[in-house]
Amino acid sequence: MSYEMIAILMFSTMMLMLMTGQRVFGAIGFVGVVAAVFLWGPGGSDIGFSAAMKLMKWYPLLTLPMFIFMGYVLSESKIADDLYKMFHVWMGPVRGGLAIGTILLMVLISAMNGLSVAGMAIGATIALPELLKRNYDKRMVTGVIQAGSSLGILVPPSVVLVLYAMIARQPVGQLWLAGVVPGLMMAALFIIYVVIRCRIQPELGPALPEADRDISRAEKMRLLRAGVLPLVIFATMMVPFVNGWTSLVESSAVGAITAFMAAVLKGRMTREVFENSVRNTLGITCMFMWIILAALGFGAVFDGLGAVRAIDNLFTEQLGLDPWMILILMQLSFLLMGTFLDDTAMLVIVAPLYVPLVKALGFDLIWYGVLYTITTQIAYMTPPFGYNLFLMRAMAPPEVTLRDIYGSILPFVLVMLLALSLVMIFPQIALWLPEYVYNK
C-alpha cells in the first residue's frame, strides 16, 4: 500500500471514529499510534511517548491554566457582571446602545478568558434577558451575543491560538498580538452594523426610557469604576509583557494573581467560588493537554509518511492550482467541518496537513493562524450544526426559538466574511503589531 493511501486511510478512520461519538483525543491518538505500530513495528509506539515528552517540555503551555483560572475567577466572582451594569447605564440612552455595550462586553470577556464559551454564557445569562426586557429585537440580540462571544478565540489570551502555536511551532506571543487588530476590527464592524441597522429600524434597538436614565452622576461614576476593574487586571497582565518586562508565562501568572486578589478585595472570593474556579480550570486544562498530546503523535506519523509533500504535489503540479486558490479551498474546508466539529477538533485534525502545506506554499504561519481562527469563528455560527447555535439554544429563554437563532446569524456571518477577506487581502492588519513589538 502506498504512503498516500495509508494517509487517506488514517484520515478517514479518524473521521469515522469522530462521527460515532468518540472523544476527540481518543480518536486522534488511537489512529496515530496504531498506524505507527503497523508502519514501523514495536518501536512506533514510542511516538506517543515522544509526543508526551515534547508536551511536558513546552514551557509556554503553562499559560493555559493561568488564563483559564483568571477567566473563571472573574466569572464566578461576578466581577464580569459589573461590566454589563456599566455598559447598561452608559450606553443605554443610545439607539442600539445596549447591543453595542454587549459587543464591548464580549471583547472584554474575551480578553479575560480566551474561550468563546465564557462569553456566550455571560452574554446569554446576563445581557440577553435585559435586552429582551428592553424590547430589543430578539433576532438581532441573539446574533450580537453569538458573534461577540466568538471573539474569545481571536482576542488574546486566546486558548485556541495557544493550541495552534503548539502544533505549528510558532511563538504564542506573536500569535496573540496578531489577533489583536483583527479582533478589534471585527468588533468595530459588528458595532457599525448595529448602529446602521438601528438607525434604519429604530424599533430593533430602542433607547432606554427616560425613567431608566434617571441615575445620579455619583452612581454612574461608581459603576464606571467597578466596570474598569477588569480592564486594570488585563493591563497589569499585558503591559509588562508587551514592553518586555515579563515573559509570557510570568504575565499569565500576574493576570491570575491579580484577578484572584481583586475578588478577595471585593469580598467575593468565597470557598464555593474558589472550588468552582479550580475545578473548571483543571477540567479544561486536562482536556486541552490530552488533545495536544494526541495531535502531536498523529502529526509525527503524518510527517513520517510524507503525506504533506504528496498533497502539495497533487495540488500544485498535478492539478496546477494557484497557491491562493489552495488557501481558499483550505478555508472552505474549515467552514464545512465547522458544521459538525468544534474549533479544537478542526485544528488537531487538519493541522498536520495544512500547516506544513501553508509553509510550503510560502505563506506566513502567524498570518495563517489568524485566518484559521477567523474562519473557525464563522464556522461556529454556520448552520446546520454550528457550535454557537446550539449553545445559544441551550441558554436562551423559551421565547427565542431555534428558527430565531438561525435567522439571527446571517448578517454577522457576512460581516465576519468581510473581515476575513480584509485580513487575506491586507496581511499587515494581522502582522503589523507583532512585527512592531518584537522588532522594538
BAKE-84844 format. One record per residue (C-alpha): residue number from 1; y negated, z, x negated. Coordinates in steps of 0.1 Angstrom, whole numbers, m for minus. Each point is the difference from the previous one (the first is absolute). Layout:
BAKE-84844
   num   north      up    east
   NUM       Y       Z       X
...
This chain:
BAKE-84844
   num   north      up    east
     1       0       0       0
     2     m34      m9     m13
     3     m27      26      m7
     4     m22     m15      26
     5      27       4      27
     6       6      36     m12
     7     m37       7       5
     8       0     m15      35
     9      31      20       8
    10     m16      32     m12
    11     m32      m6      20
    12      18     m10      32
    13      24      30      m2
    14     m30      24      m4
    15     m18     m15      30
    16      32       2      21
    17       4      37      m9
    18     m37       7       8
    19       4     m18      34
    20      30      23       8
    21     m22      31      m4
    22       9      12     m35
    23     m25      20     m20
    24     m23     m22     m21
    25       8      17     m33
    26      38       0       8
    27       2     m37       8
    28     m20     m11     m30
    29      16      24     m25
    30      35      m7      13
    31      m3     m38      m3
    32     m16       3     m35
    33      26      23     m15
    34      30     m18      16
    35     m13     m34     m12
    36      m5      15     m35
    37      36      13      m1
    38      15     m33      11
    39     m22     m20     m25
    40       3      22     m31
    41      29      23       6
    42      m1      38      m2
    43     m30      m1     m23
    44     m20     m15      28
    45       0      33      18
    46     m24      13     m27
    47     m28     m20      16
    48      m5      26      27
    49      m1      28     m27
    50     m24     m20     m21
    51     m23      m5      30
    52       1      37       7
    53     m10       8     m36
    54     m28     m26       2
    55     m13      16      32
    56       1      35     m15
    57     m20     m11     m30
    58     m28     m17      20
    59     m27      26      m3
    60     m25     m15      26
    61      26       5      27
    62     m11      37       0
    63     m31     m12      20
    64      23      m7      30
    65       7      36      11
    66     m35      11      m9
    67     m18     m25      22
    68      25       4      29
    69      m5      38      m2
    70     m38      m4       0
    71       2     m22      32
    72      23      24      18
    73     m21      31      m8
    74     m32     m17      13
    75      19     m12      31
    76      20      32       8
    77     m31      23      m6
    78     m20     m21      25
    79     m27      m8     m27
    80       4     m36      10
    81      m9       8      36
    82     m35      10     m12
    83      m5     m35     m11
    84       4     m14      35
    85     m22      26      15
    86     m27     m10     m25
    87       4     m37       9
    88       1       8      37
    89     m34      17      m1
    90     m18     m23     m25
    91      14     m34      11
    92       3       7      38
    93     m35     m13      10
    94       8     m35     m13
    95      19     m26      21
    96      35       0     m13
    97     m11      29     m23
    98      31      21       6
    99      22     m30      m9
   100     m20      m5     m32
   101       3      37      m7
   102      38      m3       4
   103       1     m28     m25
   104     m20      21     m25
   105      24      29       8
   106      30     m22      m9
   107     m16     m10     m33
   108      m5      36     m10
   109      35      10      12
   110      13     m28     m21
   111     m19      13     m30
   112      16      35       5
   113      36     m10       7
   114      10     m35     m11
   115      24      m5      30
   116      m8     m20      32
   117      21      24      21
   118     m24      28      m6
   119     m30     m20      12
   120      20     m12      30
   121      10      36      10
   122     m36      13      m4
   123     m15     m30      18
   124      24       1      29
   125      m1      38       5
   126     m37       7      m6
   127     m20     m32       5
   128      19     m19      27
   129      m2      27      27
   130     m38       4      m6
   131      m6     m38       0
   132      19      m4      33
   133     m18      29      15
   134     m33     m16      m9
   135      10     m32      19
   136       6     m21     m31
   137      22     m31       6
   138      36      11      m7
   139      10     m33     m16
   140     m29       0     m24
   141       4      36     m11
   142      38      m2      m5
   143      m7     m31     m22
   144     m26      20     m19
   145      24      28      m8
   146      29     m22     m10
   147     m22     m22     m22
   148     m19      30     m15
   149      32      19      m8
   150      14     m30     m19
   151     m27       6     m26
   152      21      30     m12
   153      22     m23     m21
   154     m30     m18     m17
   155     m27      26      m6
   156       8      23     m29
   157      20      22      m4
   158      24     m25      16
   159      37      10      m3
   160      11     m36       5
   161     m20     m11     m30
   162      17      27     m20
   163      34     m15       9
   164     m13     m35      m8
   165     m12      13     m34
   166      34      14      m8
   167      19     m31       9
   168     m25     m25     m14
   169      m7      22     m31
   170     m37      m1       5
   171     m26      29      m5
   172      m4      20      32
   173     m37       7      m7
   174      m8     m37      m2
   175      18      m7      32
   176     m18      28      18
   177     m34     m12     m12
   178      10     m35      10
   179       6      12      36
   180     m34      17       4
   181     m23     m30       6
   182      25     m20      22
   183       7      32      20
   184     m37       7       6
   185      m6     m37       7
   186      27       0      27
   187     m14      32      15
   188     m35     m16       1
   189      15     m31      17
   190      16      22      27
   191     m34      17       6
   192     m18     m33       2
   193      26     m12      26
   194      m5      32      21
   195     m38      m2      m2
   196       0     m37      11
   197      25       5      27
   198     m18      30      15
   199     m33     m18      m1
   200      15     m29      19
   201      20      23      24
   202     m17      34       1
   203      25      14      24
   204      27      m1     m27
   205     m17      28     m20
   206     m27      18      19
   207     m24      23     m17
   208       4      37       6
   209     m18      13      31
   210     m33      18      m5
   211      16      34       9
   212      26      m3     m28
   213     m27      m9     m25
   214     m20      32       7
   215      11      18     m32
   216     m23      20     m22
   217      m9     m12     m35
   218      15      31     m15
   219      33      m7      17
   220      m1     m36     m12
   221      m6      11     m36
   222      28      26       2
   223      24     m28      11
   224     m13     m22     m27
   225       8      26     m26
   226      34       5      14
   227       7     m37       0
   228     m12      m5     m35
   229      26      24     m15
   230      28     m26      m2
   231     m25     m23     m18
   232      m7      28     m25
   233      38       4      m5
   234       4     m37      m6
   235     m30      m1     m24
   236      14      29     m21
   237      32     m19      m4
   238     m12     m36      m6
   239     m33       4     m19
   240      16      17     m31
   241      27     m27       0
   242     m24     m30       3
   243     m21      15     m28
   244      30       5     m23
   245      m3      38       0
   246      35       5      15
   247      32     m20       1
   248      15     m13      32
   249      25      29       3
   250     m27      26      m8
   251     m23     m14      27
   252      28       1      26
   253       6      37      m9
   254     m38       7       3
   255       0     m16      35
   256      30      20      11
   257     m14      33     m13
   258     m35      m7      15
   259      15      m8      34
   260      21      32      m1
   261     m30      21     m10
   262     m22     m16      27
   263      26      10      26
   264       2      36     m14
   265     m38       4       0
   266      m3     m12      36
   267      27      25      10
   268      24     m27      11
   269      27       3     m26
   270      26      19      21
   271      36       4      m9
   272      10     m26      26
   273     m25     m26     m14
   274      12       6     m35
   275      37      m3       9
   276      m5     m32      21
   277     m21     m16     m28
   278      26       8     m27
   279      30     m10      22
   280     m16     m33      10
   281     m11      m7     m36
   282      36       7     m13
   283      16     m22      26
   284     m23     m31      m5
   285       0       3     m38
   286      38       1      m2
   287       2     m30      24
   288     m22     m20     m23
   289      18      11     m31
   290      33     m12      13
   291     m14     m33      11
   292     m16      m6     m34
   293      32       9     m17
   294      20     m25      21
   295     m26     m27      m6
   296       1       4     m37
   297      38      m3      m1
   298      m1     m31      23
   299     m28     m16     m20
   300      19       5     m33
   301      30     m19      14
   302     m22     m28      12
   303     m17      m3     m34
   304      34      m1     m16
   305      11     m29      23
   306     m30     m21      m8
   307      m7      m4      37
   308     m37      m1      m5
   309       2     m29     m24
   310      22     m18      24
   311     m24       4      29
   312     m29     m10     m21
   313      18     m31     m10
   314       9      m7      36
   315     m36       2      13
   316     m19     m15     m29
   317      23     m27     m14
   318      25      m9      28
   319     m23       3      30
   320     m32      m7     m20
   321     m21      26      18
   322     m34      10     m13
   323      m3      37     m12
   324     m25       8      28
   325      24     m15      26
   326      28      23     m14
   327     m24      30       2
   328      m9      m8      37
   329      37      m3       8
   330       6      34     m15
   331     m27      15      22
   332      15     m17      31
   333      33      15      m8
   334     m16      35      m2
   335     m14      m6      35
   336      34     m10      13
   337      18      30     m16
   338     m28      23      13
   339      13      m6      36
   340      31      21      m7
   341      m6      19     m33
   342     m25      25     m13
   343     m22      m5     m31
   344      23      19     m24
   345      31     m19      11
   346     m18     m33      m4
   347     m12       9     m34
   348      33      11     m15
   349      19     m29      16
   350     m22     m28     m13
   351     m18      14     m31
   352      29      m8     m24
   353      m4     m36      11
   354     m37      m4       6
   355     m17      21     m27
   356      16     m19     m30
   357      m6     m33      19
   358     m37       8       5
   359      m3       7     m37
   360      18     m32      m9
   361     m24     m20      22
   362     m29      14     m19
   363     m15      24      26
   364     m14      34      m7
   365      24      28      10
   366     m28      24       8
   367     m16     m25      24
   368      34      m8      15
   369       6      37       7
   370     m31       0      22
   371      11     m33      17
   372      34      15       7
   373     m16      32      15
   374     m24     m19      23
   375      29     m22      12
   376      20      31       7
   377     m28      14      20
   378       0     m31      21
   379      38       1       4
   380      m3      36      12
   381     m19     m13      30
   382      19     m32       7
   383      22      m2      32
   384      27       3      10
   385      10      29     m23
   386     m31       9     m20
   387       3      35     m13
   388     m34      12      12
   389       6     m14      35
   390      29      24       6
   391     m17      29     m17
   392     m29      m5      24
   393      23      m2      30
   394      17      33     m10
   395     m33      18      m4
   396     m22     m16      27
   397      m5      16      35
   398      20     m16      30
   399     m30     m20      12
   400       1     m21     m32
   401      29     m24       6
   402      19     m21     m26
   403     m17     m31      14
   404     m34      16      m7
   405      11       8     m36
   406      13     m35      m6
   407     m32     m15      15
   408     m22      22     m21
   409       9     m12     m35
   410      m7     m37       1
   411     m37       1     m10
   412       7      26     m27
   413      28     m21     m14
   414     m24     m30      m2
   415     m26      22     m18
   416      27      11     m25
   417      11     m36      m6
   418     m37      m8      m7
   419       0      29     m26
   420      33     m13     m15
   421     m15     m35      m3
   422     m31      13     m17
   423      19      20     m26
   424      23     m30      m7
   425     m30     m24      m4
   426     m21      25     m19
   427      23      21     m22
   428     m29      19     m15
   429      m4      19      33
   430      31      19     m11
   431      m3      m3     m38
   432     m37       8      m6
   433       2      38       3
   434      31       6     m22
   435     m14     m24     m26
   436     m34      18       0
   437      15      35      m2
   438      27      m7     m26
   439     m22     m22     m22
   440     m26      27       0
